[in-house]
Amino acid sequence: MKPKVKILCITDSNMKRKENDMKDKYVIIDLRNMDYMKNEKGKINYYDTLEDACLTCGMYEFEDAWVCKLIFNHIE
């Protein structure tokens, strides 16, 4: 069963994007404490597919979490 997902993407067509290896990956944010899903070393877990991230949410039985797609990396 595929999860119901709403994706909101606001971009400016004049904005230049800096490509990196995190673009189009997914992260999980726990809305109870606004923390990211992290690995044993304390680093943020990145998921290659929406399905992988959603299955992780189910496996850990998160009560209230967002799966977010990384689309833009702002670097100054």
PQR file of N, CA, C, O and H, with PARSE charges and radii, in Angstrom:
ATOM      1  N   MET A   1       0.827  -1.174   0.000 -0.4000 1.5000
ATOM      2  CA  MET A   1       0.000   0.000   0.000 -0.0000 2.0000
ATOM      3  C   MET A   1       0.882   1.253   0.000  0.5500 1.7000
ATOM      4  O   MET A   1       1.755   1.412   0.853 -0.5500 1.4000
ATOM      5  N   LYS A   2       0.644   2.122  -0.953 -0.4000 1.5000
ATOM      6  CA  LYS A   2       1.431   3.350  -1.040 -0.0000 2.0000
ATOM      7  C   LYS A   2       0.859   4.384  -0.086  0.5500 1.7000
ATOM      8  O   LYS A   2      -0.360   4.520   0.022 -0.5500 1.4000
ATOM      9  H   LYS A   2      -0.065   1.994  -1.647  0.4000 1.0000
ATOM     10  N   PRO A   3       1.737   5.124   0.614 -0.5600 1.5000
ATOM     11  CA  PRO A   3       1.256   6.161   1.522  0.2800 2.0000
ATOM     12  C   PRO A   3       0.712   7.346   0.750  0.5500 1.7000
ATOM     13  O   PRO A   3       1.146   7.626  -0.368 -0.5500 1.4000
ATOM     14  N   LYS A   4      -0.237   8.038   1.351 -0.4000 1.5000
ATOM     15  CA  LYS A   4      -0.747   9.268   0.750 -0.0000 2.0000
ATOM     16  C   LYS A   4       0.234  10.368   1.090  0.5500 1.7000
ATOM     17  O   LYS A   4       0.555  10.583   2.259 -0.5500 1.4000
ATOM     18  H   LYS A   4      -0.590   7.811   2.259  0.4000 1.0000
ATOM     19  N   VAL A   5       0.712  11.067   0.070 -0.4000 1.5000
ATOM     20  CA  VAL A   5       1.754  12.062   0.273 -0.0000 2.0000
ATOM     21  C   VAL A   5       1.358  13.345  -0.437  0.5500 1.7000
ATOM     22  O   VAL A   5       0.933  13.323  -1.592 -0.5500 1.4000
ATOM     23  H   VAL A   5       0.451  10.892  -0.880  0.4000 1.0000
ATOM     24  N   LYS A   6       1.499  14.459   0.262 -0.4000 1.5000
ATOM     25  CA  LYS A   6       1.345  15.768  -0.355 -0.0000 2.0000
ATOM     26  C   LYS A   6       2.715  16.417  -0.357  0.5500 1.7000
ATOM     27  O   LYS A   6       3.388  16.467   0.673 -0.5500 1.4000
ATOM     28  H   LYS A   6       1.843  14.477   1.200  0.4000 1.0000
ATOM     29  N   ILE A   7       3.126  16.910  -1.507 -0.4000 1.5000
ATOM     30  CA  ILE A   7       4.431  17.551  -1.611 -0.0000 2.0000
ATOM     31  C   ILE A   7       4.226  18.998  -2.030  0.5500 1.7000
ATOM     32  O   ILE A   7       3.572  19.277  -3.035 -0.5500 1.4000
ATOM     33  H   ILE A   7       2.579  16.870  -2.344  0.4000 1.0000
ATOM     34  N   LEU A   8       4.786  19.910  -1.259 -0.4000 1.5000
ATOM     35  CA  LEU A   8       4.719  21.324  -1.568 -0.0000 2.0000
ATOM     36  C   LEU A   8       6.123  21.780  -1.936  0.5500 1.7000
ATOM     37  O   LEU A   8       7.067  21.621  -1.161 -0.5500 1.4000
ATOM     38  H   LEU A   8       5.317  19.683  -0.443  0.4000 1.0000
ATOM     39  N   CYS A   9       6.245  22.343  -3.116 -0.4000 1.5000
ATOM     40  CA  CYS A   9       7.547  22.809  -3.576 -0.0000 2.0000
ATOM     41  C   CYS A   9       7.393  24.230  -4.098  0.5500 1.7000
ATOM     42  O   CYS A   9       6.694  24.460  -5.085 -0.5500 1.4000
ATOM     43  H   CYS A   9       5.479  22.473  -3.745  0.4000 1.0000
ATOM     44  N   ILE A  10       8.035  25.170  -3.447 -0.4000 1.5000
ATOM     45  CA  ILE A  10       7.993  26.559  -3.888 -0.0000 2.0000
ATOM     46  C   ILE A  10       9.388  26.918  -4.377  0.5500 1.7000
ATOM     47  O   ILE A  10      10.356  26.865  -3.618 -0.5500 1.4000
ATOM     48  H   ILE A  10       8.602  24.983  -2.645  0.4000 1.0000
ATOM     49  N   THR A  11       9.480  27.278  -5.629 -0.4000 1.5000
ATOM     50  CA  THR A  11      10.790  27.637  -6.176 -0.0000 2.0000
ATOM     51  C   THR A  11      10.688  28.924  -6.967  0.5500 1.7000
ATOM     52  O   THR A  11       9.604  29.326  -7.389 -0.5500 1.4000
ATOM     53  H   THR A  11       8.694  27.321  -6.245  0.4000 1.0000
ATOM     54  N   ASP A  12      11.797  29.548  -7.158 -0.4000 1.5000
ATOM     55  CA  ASP A  12      11.921  30.738  -7.976 -0.0000 2.0000
ATOM     56  C   ASP A  12      12.668  30.313  -9.229  0.5500 1.7000
ATOM     57  O   ASP A  12      13.770  29.771  -9.143 -0.5500 1.4000
ATOM     58  H   ASP A  12      12.678  29.222  -6.815  0.4000 1.0000
ATOM     59  N   SER A  13      12.081  30.553 -10.382 -0.4000 1.5000
ATOM     60  CA  SER A  13      12.711  30.092 -11.619 -0.0000 2.0000
ATOM     61  C   SER A  13      14.071  30.738 -11.864  0.5500 1.7000
ATOM     62  O   SER A  13      14.875  30.198 -12.624 -0.5500 1.4000
ATOM     63  H   SER A  13      11.186  30.993 -10.452  0.4000 1.0000
ATOM     64  N   ASN A  14      14.347  31.877 -11.240 -0.4000 1.5000
ATOM     65  CA  ASN A  14      15.647  32.538 -11.400 -0.0000 2.0000
ATOM     66  C   ASN A  14      16.688  32.028 -10.420  0.5500 1.7000
ATOM     67  O   ASN A  14      17.859  32.398 -10.513 -0.5500 1.4000
ATOM     68  H   ASN A  14      13.695  32.316 -10.622  0.4000 1.0000
ATOM     69  N   MET A  15      16.277  31.179  -9.476 -0.4000 1.5000
ATOM     70  CA  MET A  15      17.181  30.684  -8.439 -0.0000 2.0000
ATOM     71  C   MET A  15      18.120  29.630  -9.041  0.5500 1.7000
ATOM     72  O   MET A  15      17.668  28.714  -9.728 -0.5500 1.4000
ATOM     73  H   MET A  15      15.326  30.878  -9.400  0.4000 1.0000
ATOM     74  N   LYS A  16      19.385  29.760  -8.789 -0.4000 1.5000
ATOM     75  CA  LYS A  16      20.346  28.773  -9.254 -0.0000 2.0000
ATOM     76  C   LYS A  16      20.517  27.721  -8.176  0.5500 1.7000
ATOM     77  O   LYS A  16      20.707  28.048  -7.004 -0.5500 1.4000
ATOM     78  H   LYS A  16      19.752  30.504  -8.232  0.4000 1.0000
ATOM     79  N   ARG A  17      20.453  26.483  -8.562 -0.4000 1.5000
ATOM     80  CA  ARG A  17      20.593  25.394  -7.603 -0.0000 2.0000
ATOM     81  C   ARG A  17      21.997  24.833  -7.640  0.5500 1.7000
ATOM     82  O   ARG A  17      22.573  24.620  -8.707 -0.5500 1.4000
ATOM     83  H   ARG A  17      20.299  26.217  -9.514  0.4000 1.0000
ATOM     84  N   LYS A  18      22.531  24.598  -6.469 -0.4000 1.5000
ATOM     85  CA  LYS A  18      23.828  23.943  -6.364 -0.0000 2.0000
ATOM     86  C   LYS A  18      23.563  22.460  -6.169  0.5500 1.7000
ATOM     87  O   LYS A  18      22.945  22.063  -5.182 -0.5500 1.4000
ATOM     88  H   LYS A  18      22.062  24.771  -5.602  0.4000 1.0000
ATOM     89  N   GLU A  19      24.017  21.658  -7.082 -0.4000 1.5000
ATOM     90  CA  GLU A  19      23.783  20.221  -7.007 -0.0000 2.0000
ATOM     91  C   GLU A  19      24.718  19.585  -5.991  0.5500 1.7000
ATOM     92  O   GLU A  19      25.894  19.940  -5.911 -0.5500 1.4000
ATOM     93  H   GLU A  19      24.520  21.980  -7.884  0.4000 1.0000
ATOM     94  N   ASN A  20      24.199  18.656  -5.227 -0.4000 1.5000
ATOM     95  CA  ASN A  20      25.038  17.850  -4.353 -0.0000 2.0000
ATOM     96  C   ASN A  20      24.426  16.462  -4.242  0.5500 1.7000
ATOM     97  O   ASN A  20      23.375  16.200  -4.828 -0.5500 1.4000
ATOM     98  H   ASN A  20      23.243  18.368  -5.292  0.4000 1.0000
ATOM     99  N   ASP A  21      25.062  15.585  -3.507 -0.4000 1.5000
ATOM    100  CA  ASP A  21      24.615  14.204  -3.466 -0.0000 2.0000
ATOM    101  C   ASP A  21      23.404  13.968  -2.569  0.5500 1.7000
ATOM    102  O   ASP A  21      22.921  12.838  -2.494 -0.5500 1.4000
ATOM    103  H   ASP A  21      25.916  15.798  -3.031  0.4000 1.0000
ATOM    104  N   MET A  22      22.900  14.984  -1.893 -0.4000 1.5000
ATOM    105  CA  MET A  22      21.727  14.830  -1.026 -0.0000 2.0000
ATOM    106  C   MET A  22      20.429  15.192  -1.748  0.5500 1.7000
ATOM    107  O   MET A  22      19.344  14.911  -1.238 -0.5500 1.4000
ATOM    108  H   MET A  22      23.292  15.902  -1.954  0.4000 1.0000
ATOM    109  N   LYS A  23      20.524  15.810  -2.924 -0.4000 1.5000
ATOM    110  CA  LYS A  23      19.331  16.198  -3.670 -0.0000 2.0000
ATOM    111  C   LYS A  23      18.504  14.958  -3.992  0.5500 1.7000
ATOM    112  O   LYS A  23      19.040  13.917  -4.372 -0.5500 1.4000
ATOM    113  H   LYS A  23      21.405  16.038  -3.338  0.4000 1.0000
ATOM    114  N   ASP A  24      17.197  15.087  -3.834 -0.4000 1.5000
ATOM    115  CA  ASP A  24      16.229  14.023  -4.112 -0.0000 2.0000
ATOM    116  C   ASP A  24      16.320  12.848  -3.137  0.5500 1.7000
ATOM    117  O   ASP A  24      15.833  11.758  -3.437 -0.5500 1.4000
ATOM    118  H   ASP A  24      16.761  15.933  -3.525  0.4000 1.0000
ATOM    119  N   LYS A  25      16.931  13.059  -1.990 -0.4000 1.5000
ATOM    120  CA  LYS A  25      16.915  12.049  -0.927 -0.0000 2.0000
ATOM    121  C   LYS A  25      15.817  12.449   0.062  0.5500 1.7000
ATOM    122  O   LYS A  25      15.240  13.531  -0.045 -0.5500 1.4000
ATOM    123  H   LYS A  25      17.326  13.944  -1.746  0.4000 1.0000
ATOM    124  N   TYR A  26      15.540  11.580   1.007 -0.4000 1.5000
ATOM    125  CA  TYR A  26      14.475  11.816   1.975 -0.0000 2.0000
ATOM    126  C   TYR A  26      15.021  11.754   3.394  0.5500 1.7000
ATOM    127  O   TYR A  26      15.961  11.011   3.675 -0.5500 1.4000
ATOM    128  H   TYR A  26      16.009  10.701   1.094  0.4000 1.0000
ATOM    129  N   VAL A  27      14.420  12.548   4.296 -0.4000 1.5000
ATOM    130  CA  VAL A  27      14.741  12.512   5.713 -0.0000 2.0000
ATOM    131  C   VAL A  27      13.436  12.386   6.488  0.5500 1.7000
ATOM    132  O   VAL A  27      12.363  12.715   5.982 -0.5500 1.4000
ATOM    133  H   VAL A  27      13.656  13.152   4.068  0.4000 1.0000
ATOM    134  N   ILE A  28      13.545  11.904   7.728 -0.4000 1.5000
ATOM    135  CA  ILE A  28      12.377  11.775   8.597 -0.0000 2.0000
ATOM    136  C   ILE A  28      12.525  12.767   9.737  0.5500 1.7000
ATOM    137  O   ILE A  28      13.564  12.820  10.395 -0.5500 1.4000
ATOM    138  H   ILE A  28      14.417  11.636   8.139  0.4000 1.0000
ATOM    139  N   ILE A  29      11.474  13.557   9.970 -0.4000 1.5000
ATOM    140  CA  ILE A  29      11.457  14.505  11.079 -0.0000 2.0000
ATOM    141  C   ILE A  29      10.355  14.087  12.045  0.5500 1.7000
ATOM    142  O   ILE A  29       9.193  13.953  11.663 -0.5500 1.4000
ATOM    143  H   ILE A  29      10.630  13.515   9.435  0.4000 1.0000
ATOM    144  N   ASP A  30      10.740  13.882  13.300 -0.4000 1.5000
ATOM    145  CA  ASP A  30       9.795  13.530  14.355 -0.0000 2.0000
ATOM    146  C   ASP A  30       9.187  14.829  14.874  0.5500 1.7000
ATOM    147  O   ASP A  30       9.900  15.649  15.453 -0.5500 1.4000
ATOM    148  H   ASP A  30      11.684  13.990  13.610  0.4000 1.0000
ATOM    149  N   LEU A  31       7.898  15.031  14.681 -0.4000 1.5000
ATOM    150  CA  LEU A  31       7.271  16.295  15.049 -0.0000 2.0000
ATOM    151  C   LEU A  31       7.055  16.451  16.554  0.5500 1.7000
ATOM    152  O   LEU A  31       6.728  17.547  17.011 -0.5500 1.4000
ATOM    153  H   LEU A  31       7.319  14.365  14.211  0.4000 1.0000
ATOM    154  N   ARG A  32       7.227  15.399  17.321 -0.4000 1.5000
ATOM    155  CA  ARG A  32       7.083  15.519  18.773 -0.0000 2.0000
ATOM    156  C   ARG A  32       8.216  16.359  19.360  0.5500 1.7000
ATOM    157  O   ARG A  32       8.001  17.136  20.290 -0.5500 1.4000
ATOM    158  H   ARG A  32       7.493  14.509  16.950  0.4000 1.0000
ATOM    159  N   ASN A  33       9.425  16.199  18.815 -0.4000 1.5000
ATOM    160  CA  ASN A  33      10.573  16.943  19.344 -0.0000 2.0000
ATOM    161  C   ASN A  33      11.361  17.676  18.245  0.5500 1.7000
ATOM    162  O   ASN A  33      12.426  18.232  18.512 -0.5500 1.4000
ATOM    163  H   ASN A  33       9.600  15.568  18.060  0.4000 1.0000
ATOM    164  N   MET A  34      10.844  17.674  17.029 -0.4000 1.5000
ATOM    165  CA  MET A  34      11.461  18.336  15.865 -0.0000 2.0000
ATOM    166  C   MET A  34      12.891  17.850  15.632  0.5500 1.7000
ATOM    167  O   MET A  34      13.773  18.637  15.289 -0.5500 1.4000
ATOM    168  H   MET A  34       9.979  17.222  16.812  0.4000 1.0000
ATOM    169  N   ASP A  35      13.109  16.569  15.818 -0.4000 1.5000
ATOM    170  CA  ASP A  35      14.427  15.978  15.629 -0.0000 2.0000
ATOM    171  C   ASP A  35      14.409  15.113  14.373  0.5500 1.7000
ATOM    172  O   ASP A  35      13.353  14.648  13.945 -0.5500 1.4000
ATOM    173  H   ASP A  35      12.392  15.929  16.097  0.4000 1.0000
ATOM    174  N   TYR A  36      15.576  14.905  13.792 -0.4000 1.5000
ATOM    175  CA  TYR A  36      15.723  14.060  12.621 -0.0000 2.0000
ATOM    176  C   TYR A  36      16.010  12.627  13.036  0.5500 1.7000
ATOM    177  O   TYR A  36      16.552  12.383  14.114 -0.5500 1.4000
ATOM    178  H   TYR A  36      16.433  15.283  14.139  0.4000 1.0000
ATOM    179  N   MET A  37      15.645  11.674  12.174 -0.4000 1.5000
ATOM    180  CA  MET A  37      16.023  10.280  12.390 -0.0000 2.0000
ATOM    181  C   MET A  37      17.527  10.193  12.169  0.5500 1.7000
ATOM    182  O   MET A  37      18.034  10.577  11.115 -0.5500 1.4000
ATOM    183  H   MET A  37      15.205  11.873  11.298  0.4000 1.0000
ATOM    184  N   LYS A  38      18.242   9.679  13.181 -0.4000 1.5000
ATOM    185  CA  LYS A  38      19.704   9.631  13.116 -0.0000 2.0000
ATOM    186  C   LYS A  38      20.205   8.206  13.269  0.5500 1.7000
ATOM    187  O   LYS A  38      19.497   7.331  13.768 -0.5500 1.4000
ATOM    188  H   LYS A  38      17.830   9.367  14.038  0.4000 1.0000
ATOM    189  N   ASN A  39      21.446   7.986  12.829 -0.4000 1.5000
ATOM    190  CA  ASN A  39      22.072   6.673  12.979 -0.0000 2.0000
ATOM    191  C   ASN A  39      22.801   6.590  14.317  0.5500 1.7000
ATOM    192  O   ASN A  39      22.710   7.500  15.141 -0.5500 1.4000
ATOM    193  H   ASN A  39      22.021   8.697  12.424  0.4000 1.0000
ATOM    194  N   GLU A  40      23.519   5.501  14.525 -0.4000 1.5000
ATOM    195  CA  GLU A  40      24.222   5.268  15.796 -0.0000 2.0000
ATOM    196  C   GLU A  40      25.288   6.329  16.087  0.5500 1.7000
ATOM    197  O   GLU A  40      25.612   6.585  17.246 -0.5500 1.4000
ATOM    198  H   GLU A  40      23.593   4.761  13.856  0.4000 1.0000
ATOM    199  N   LYS A  41      25.831   6.943  15.031 -0.4000 1.5000
ATOM    200  CA  LYS A  41      26.883   7.953  15.190 -0.0000 2.0000
ATOM    201  C   LYS A  41      26.320   9.367  15.365  0.5500 1.7000
ATOM    202  O   LYS A  41      27.080  10.328  15.484 -0.5500 1.4000
ATOM    203  H   LYS A  41      25.568   6.734  14.089  0.4000 1.0000
ATOM    204  N   GLY A  42      24.989   9.493  15.381 -0.4000 1.5000
ATOM    205  CA  GLY A  42      24.365  10.796  15.547 -0.0000 2.0000
ATOM    206  C   GLY A  42      24.223  11.592  14.256  0.5500 1.7000
ATOM    207  O   GLY A  42      23.867  12.770  14.292 -0.5500 1.4000
ATOM    208  H   GLY A  42      24.372   8.712  15.285  0.4000 1.0000
ATOM    209  N   LYS A  43      24.496  10.967  13.120 -0.4000 1.5000
ATOM    210  CA  LYS A  43      24.369  11.624  11.815 -0.0000 2.0000
ATOM    211  C   LYS A  43      22.961  11.400  11.268  0.5500 1.7000
ATOM    212  O   LYS A  43      22.351  10.364  11.531 -0.5500 1.4000
ATOM    213  H   LYS A  43      24.786  10.010  13.090  0.4000 1.0000
ATOM    214  N   ILE A  44      22.445  12.363  10.513 -0.4000 1.5000
ATOM    215  CA  ILE A  44      21.107  12.249   9.935 -0.0000 2.0000
ATOM    216  C   ILE A  44      21.066  11.093   8.937  0.5500 1.7000
ATOM    217  O   ILE A  44      21.972  10.938   8.118 -0.5500 1.4000
ATOM    218  H   ILE A  44      22.941  13.205  10.299  0.4000 1.0000
ATOM    219  N   ASN A  45      20.006  10.282   9.013 -0.4000 1.5000
ATOM    220  CA  ASN A  45      19.797   9.215   8.036 -0.0000 2.0000
ATOM    221  C   ASN A  45      19.157   9.803   6.782  0.5500 1.7000
ATOM    222  O   ASN A  45      18.175  10.540   6.868 -0.5500 1.4000
ATOM    223  H   ASN A  45      19.270  10.408   9.678  0.4000 1.0000
ATOM    224  N   TYR A  46      19.703   9.482   5.642 -0.4000 1.5000
ATOM    225  CA  TYR A  46      19.151   9.878   4.350 -0.0000 2.0000
ATOM    226  C   TYR A  46      18.645   8.622   3.670  0.5500 1.7000
ATOM    227  O   TYR A  46      19.313   7.588   3.690 -0.5500 1.4000
ATOM    228  H   TYR A  46      20.501   8.883   5.572  0.4000 1.0000
ATOM    229  N   TYR A  47      17.464   8.708   3.068 -0.4000 1.5000
ATOM    230  CA  TYR A  47      16.852   7.560   2.401 -0.0000 2.0000
ATOM    231  C   TYR A  47      16.767   7.850   0.911  0.5500 1.7000
ATOM    232  O   TYR A  47      16.442   8.965   0.503 -0.5500 1.4000
ATOM    233  H   TYR A  47      16.922   9.548   3.052  0.4000 1.0000
ATOM    234  N   ASP A  48      17.064   6.830   0.097 -0.4000 1.5000
ATOM    235  CA  ASP A  48      17.070   7.002  -1.356 -0.0000 2.0000
ATOM    236  C   ASP A  48      15.671   7.087  -1.945  0.5500 1.7000
ATOM    237  O   ASP A  48      15.464   7.746  -2.964 -0.5500 1.4000
ATOM    238  H   ASP A  48      17.328   5.924   0.429  0.4000 1.0000
ATOM    239  N   THR A  49      14.704   6.423  -1.308 -0.4000 1.5000
ATOM    240  CA  THR A  49      13.356   6.414  -1.860 -0.0000 2.0000
ATOM    241  C   THR A  49      12.335   6.797  -0.790  0.5500 1.7000
ATOM    242  O   THR A  49      12.577   6.644   0.407 -0.5500 1.4000
ATOM    243  H   THR A  49      14.872   5.887  -0.480  0.4000 1.0000
ATOM    244  N   LEU A  50      11.201   7.293  -1.248 -0.4000 1.5000
ATOM    245  CA  LEU A  50      10.103   7.613  -0.354 -0.0000 2.0000
ATOM    246  C   LEU A  50       9.624   6.359   0.364  0.5500 1.7000
ATOM    247  O   LEU A  50       9.304   6.399   1.552 -0.5500 1.4000
ATOM    248  H   LEU A  50      11.005   7.417  -2.220  0.4000 1.0000
ATOM    249  N   GLU A  51       9.577   5.265  -0.350 -0.4000 1.5000
ATOM    250  CA  GLU A  51       9.123   4.009   0.241 -0.0000 2.0000
ATOM    251  C   GLU A  51      10.019   3.579   1.412  0.5500 1.7000
ATOM    252  O   GLU A  51       9.519   3.170   2.459 -0.5500 1.4000
ATOM    253  H   GLU A  51       9.837   5.232  -1.315  0.4000 1.0000
ATOM    254  N   ASP A  52      11.338   3.671   1.232 -0.4000 1.5000
ATOM    255  CA  ASP A  52      12.265   3.309   2.322 -0.0000 2.0000
ATOM    256  C   ASP A  52      12.021   4.158   3.565  0.5500 1.7000
ATOM    257  O   ASP A  52      11.992   3.640   4.682 -0.5500 1.4000
ATOM    258  H   ASP A  52      11.745   4.003   0.381  0.4000 1.0000
ATOM    259  N   ALA A  53      11.846   5.467   3.366 -0.4000 1.5000
ATOM    260  CA  ALA A  53      11.624   6.361   4.502 -0.0000 2.0000
ATOM    261  C   ALA A  53      10.293   6.051   5.186  0.5500 1.7000
ATOM    262  O   ALA A  53      10.218   6.022   6.414 -0.5500 1.4000
ATOM    263  H   ALA A  53      11.870   5.887   2.459  0.4000 1.0000
ATOM    264  N   CYS A  54       9.257   5.823   4.406 -0.4000 1.5000
ATOM    265  CA  CYS A  54       7.942   5.531   4.981 -0.0000 2.0000
ATOM    266  C   CYS A  54       7.943   4.189   5.707  0.5500 1.7000
ATOM    267  O   CYS A  54       7.321   4.063   6.762 -0.5500 1.4000
ATOM    268  H   CYS A  54       9.318   5.847   3.408  0.4000 1.0000
ATOM    269  N   LEU A  55       8.619   3.201   5.171 -0.4000 1.5000
ATOM    270  CA  LEU A  55       8.707   1.905   5.844 -0.0000 2.0000
ATOM    271  C   LEU A  55       9.458   2.025   7.170  0.5500 1.7000
ATOM    272  O   LEU A  55       9.119   1.348   8.141 -0.5500 1.4000
ATOM    273  H   LEU A  55       9.124   3.303   4.314  0.4000 1.0000
ATOM    274  N   THR A  56      10.465   2.876   7.209 -0.4000 1.5000
ATOM    275  CA  THR A  56      11.200   3.115   8.457 -0.0000 2.0000
ATOM    276  C   THR A  56      10.285   3.732   9.504  0.5500 1.7000
ATOM    277  O   THR A  56      10.336   3.351  10.674 -0.5500 1.4000
ATOM    278  H   THR A  56      10.740   3.426   6.420  0.4000 1.0000
ATOM    279  N   CYS A  57       9.445   4.685   9.092 -0.4000 1.5000
ATOM    280  CA  CYS A  57       8.484   5.288  10.025 -0.0000 2.0000
ATOM    281  C   CYS A  57       7.574   4.215  10.615  0.5500 1.7000
ATOM    282  O   CYS A  57       7.300   4.216  11.816 -0.5500 1.4000
ATOM    283  H   CYS A  57       9.403   4.993   8.142  0.4000 1.0000
ATOM    284  N   GLY A  58       7.112   3.307   9.770 -0.4000 1.5000
ATOM    285  CA  GLY A  58       6.248   2.228  10.247 -0.0000 2.0000
ATOM    286  C   GLY A  58       6.976   1.256  11.145  0.5500 1.7000
ATOM    287  O   GLY A  58       6.420   0.792  12.141 -0.5500 1.4000
ATOM    288  H   GLY A  58       7.334   3.306   8.795  0.4000 1.0000
ATOM    289  N   MET A  59       8.212   0.941  10.806 -0.4000 1.5000
ATOM    290  CA  MET A  59       8.991  -0.010  11.587 -0.0000 2.0000
ATOM    291  C   MET A  59       9.249   0.526  13.002  0.5500 1.7000
ATOM    292  O   MET A  59       9.194  -0.229  13.973 -0.5500 1.4000
ATOM    293  H   MET A  59       8.664   1.317   9.996  0.4000 1.0000
ATOM    294  N   TYR A  60       9.528   1.815  13.112 -0.4000 1.5000
ATOM    295  CA  TYR A  60       9.793   2.421  14.421 -0.0000 2.0000
ATOM    296  C   TYR A  60       8.508   2.933  15.092  0.5500 1.7000
ATOM    297  O   TYR A  60       8.548   3.431  16.217 -0.5500 1.4000
ATOM    298  H   TYR A  60       9.573   2.428  12.324  0.4000 1.0000
ATOM    299  N   GLU A  61       7.386   2.807  14.403 -0.4000 1.5000
ATOM    300  CA  GLU A  61       6.073   3.203  14.922 -0.0000 2.0000
ATOM    301  C   GLU A  61       6.056   4.641  15.430  0.5500 1.7000
ATOM    302  O   GLU A  61       5.596   4.918  16.537 -0.5500 1.4000
ATOM    303  H   GLU A  61       7.354   2.402  13.489  0.4000 1.0000
ATOM    304  N   PHE A  62       6.572   5.560  14.594 -0.4000 1.5000
ATOM    305  CA  PHE A  62       6.543   6.976  14.955 -0.0000 2.0000
ATOM    306  C   PHE A  62       5.102   7.445  15.092  0.5500 1.7000
ATOM    307  O   PHE A  62       4.255   7.109  14.264 -0.5500 1.4000
ATOM    308  H   PHE A  62       6.946   5.335  13.694  0.4000 1.0000
ATOM    309  N   GLU A  63       4.825   8.213  16.125 -0.4000 1.5000
ATOM    310  CA  GLU A  63       3.473   8.706  16.371 -0.0000 2.0000
ATOM    311  C   GLU A  63       3.105   9.861  15.452  0.5500 1.7000
ATOM    312  O   GLU A  63       1.964   9.958  15.000 -0.5500 1.4000
ATOM    313  H   GLU A  63       5.513   8.485  16.797  0.4000 1.0000
ATOM    314  N   ASP A  64       4.063  10.735  15.175 -0.4000 1.5000
ATOM    315  CA  ASP A  64       3.792  11.928  14.381 -0.0000 2.0000
ATOM    316  C   ASP A  64       5.084  12.367  13.702  0.5500 1.7000
ATOM    317  O   ASP A  64       5.919  13.028  14.319 -0.5500 1.4000
ATOM    318  H   ASP A  64       4.990  10.657  15.542  0.4000 1.0000
ATOM    319  N   ALA A  65       5.248  12.003  12.442 -0.4000 1.5000
ATOM    320  CA  ALA A  65       6.498  12.303  11.737 -0.0000 2.0000
ATOM    321  C   ALA A  65       6.213  12.726  10.307  0.5500 1.7000
ATOM    322  O   ALA A  65       5.190  12.361   9.727 -0.5500 1.4000
ATOM    323  H   ALA A  65       4.570  11.466  11.941  0.4000 1.0000
ATOM    324  N   TRP A  66       7.126  13.495   9.755 -0.4000 1.5000
ATOM    325  CA  TRP A  66       7.089  13.895   8.353 -0.0000 2.0000
ATOM    326  C   TRP A  66       8.242  13.222   7.623  0.5500 1.7000
ATOM    327  O   TRP A  66       9.347  13.104   8.153 -0.5500 1.4000
ATOM    328  H   TRP A  66       7.957  13.791  10.226  0.4000 1.0000
ATOM    329  N   VAL A  67       7.970  12.787   6.409 -0.4000 1.5000
ATOM    330  CA  VAL A  67       9.022  12.358   5.491 -0.0000 2.0000
ATOM    331  C   VAL A  67       9.193  13.512   4.512  0.5500 1.7000
ATOM    332  O   VAL A  67       8.257  13.880   3.803 -0.5500 1.4000
ATOM    333  H   VAL A  67       7.073  12.883   5.979  0.4000 1.0000
ATOM    334  N   CYS A  68      10.387  14.074   4.478 -0.4000 1.5000
ATOM    335  CA  CYS A  68      10.648  15.261   3.661 -0.0000 2.0000
ATOM    336  C   CYS A  68      11.663  14.955   2.565  0.5500 1.7000
ATOM    337  O   CYS A  68      12.681  14.305   2.801 -0.5500 1.4000
ATOM    338  H   CYS A  68      11.148  13.775   5.053  0.4000 1.0000
ATOM    339  N   LYS A  69      11.362  15.435   1.370 -0.4000 1.5000
ATOM    340  CA  LYS A  69      12.277  15.268   0.238 -0.0000 2.0000
ATOM    341  C   LYS A  69      13.194  16.487   0.163  0.5500 1.7000
ATOM    342  O   LYS A  69      12.735  17.628   0.207 -0.5500 1.4000
ATOM    343  H   LYS A  69      10.535  15.963   1.178  0.4000 1.0000
ATOM    344  N   LEU A  70      14.472  16.231   0.052 -0.4000 1.5000
ATOM    345  CA  LEU A  70      15.451  17.310  -0.061 -0.0000 2.0000
ATOM    346  C   LEU A  70      15.529  17.741  -1.524  0.5500 1.7000
ATOM    347  O   LEU A  70      15.871  16.948  -2.402 -0.5500 1.4000
ATOM    348  H   LEU A  70      14.845  15.304   0.017  0.4000 1.0000
ATOM    349  N   ILE A  71      15.208  19.011  -1.768 -0.4000 1.5000
ATOM    350  CA  ILE A  71      15.210  19.481  -3.155 -0.0000 2.0000
ATOM    351  C   ILE A  71      16.154  20.642  -3.402  0.5500 1.7000
ATOM    352  O   ILE A  71      16.524  20.913  -4.544 -0.5500 1.4000
ATOM    353  H   ILE A  71      14.931  19.655  -1.055  0.4000 1.0000
ATOM    354  N   PHE A  72      16.546  21.330  -2.335 -0.4000 1.5000
ATOM    355  CA  PHE A  72      17.401  22.497  -2.529 -0.0000 2.0000
ATOM    356  C   PHE A  72      18.316  22.657  -1.318  0.5500 1.7000
ATOM    357  O   PHE A  72      17.879  22.562  -0.172 -0.5500 1.4000
ATOM    358  H   PHE A  72      16.245  21.109  -1.407  0.4000 1.0000
ATOM    359  N   ASN A  73      19.563  22.893  -1.591 -0.4000 1.5000
ATOM    360  CA  ASN A  73      20.539  23.108  -0.531 -0.0000 2.0000
ATOM    361  C   ASN A  73      21.049  24.538  -0.625  0.5500 1.7000
ATOM    362  O   ASN A  73      21.782  24.880  -1.553 -0.5500 1.4000
ATOM    363  H   ASN A  73      19.919  22.970  -2.523  0.4000 1.0000
ATOM    364  N   HIS A  74      20.663  25.371   0.331 -0.4000 1.5000
ATOM    365  CA  HIS A  74      21.109  26.767   0.349 -0.0000 2.0000
ATOM    366  C   HIS A  74      22.452  26.850   1.041  0.5500 1.7000
ATOM    367  O   HIS A  74      22.582  26.497   2.213 -0.5500 1.4000
ATOM    368  H   HIS A  74      20.067  25.093   1.085  0.4000 1.0000
ATOM    369  N   ILE A  75      23.445  27.316   0.313 -0.4000 1.5000
ATOM    370  CA  ILE A  75      24.789  27.475   0.853 -0.0000 2.0000
ATOM    371  C   ILE A  75      25.264  28.881   0.558  0.5500 1.7000
ATOM    372  O   ILE A  75      25.191  29.338  -0.583 -0.5500 1.4000
ATOM    373  H   ILE A  75      23.340  27.603  -0.639  0.4000 1.0000
ATOM    374  N   GLU A  76      25.748  29.567   1.573 -0.4000 1.5000
ATOM    375  CA  GLU A  76      26.291  30.913   1.361 -0.0000 2.0000
ATOM    376  C   GLU A  76      27.782  30.901   1.525  0.5500 1.7000
ATOM    377  O   GLU A  76      28.427  31.940   1.386 -0.5500 1.4000
ATOM    378  H   GLU A  76      25.807  29.196   2.500  0.4000 1.0000
TER
END
